[in-house]
Amino acid sequence: MSYIHGSSQAQFVAESHIILLLNAAITMGMVLLNEAATSKGDVGKRRIICLVGLGLVVFFFSFLLSIFRSKYHGYPY
């Protein structure tokens, strides 16, 4: 069973929820990166928060781009 529609002309409801969760994870990673940069806490804790935030952004953004590539064949023209 596929949760991602193969065409760029349609979208399943489950696909909408998957994209919502991916965007929420990317946003959480950006919030963690901001917290690590602006907090005054321990340097080790800030480094761990930064690495977790960076990992969230990189992993989920690459997954979001792979879904985009699978839907829009031939992009960029």
N, C-alpha and C positions, 0 to 999 in steps of 0.2 A: 504494500500500500504506500502510495506516494503522498507526502504532505506538501510538496512543492509542485505547483503546476508548471508544466514544461513550456508554456507559452508566455510571452510578455503581455498578452491581451487579456489574461484572466488571473485570478488569484483565489486560492482556497481560504476558508476561514482559519483553518489550522496554520496556514502559512502566515496569515496576518499576526497570529499570536506568537509564532516563532520569531518573526521580525521584531515584534514588540519586545520580547525577552532579550534578543540580541542587542537591541538599542539600549535597553535598561542596563545590561551588563557593561556595555561600553561607557555609558554615563557613570555607572558606579566606579569604573576604573579611573575615569577622569576626576571624579570627586576625591578618590583616594590619592591620586597624584597631587591634587591641589592641597589636600590636608598635609601630605608629606612635605610640601614645599613651604607652607605657611605656619606649621606648628612649631612650638618652641621646646618640644619634648626631647627625649633621649635620641641621640644620633642613630643608634642601632635600630630602634623602633621605627624611626622615620625612614631608614633605608629599607626595612622589610615592607613597610606600607607602600613605599615607592615601587618596589619590585612587584608586589602583588597587583598594584594598580596598573603598572606597565604590562604585566602579563595578561590581565583582563582585557585591556584595550587591544593589544596585538592579537591575541587568540580570537576574540569574538569579532573584531573588525575583519580579520582575514576570512572567518567563516561567513560573515555577511557579504563580503566581496565574492566569495565562491558561489553563493546563492545568486547574486546579481549576474555573474558570468554565465551561470547555467540557464538563466531566464532570457537574457538578451544575447543571443548568439550573434557573433559578428561585430560586437561593440568593442572598441571604436571602429568605425567604418574604415 
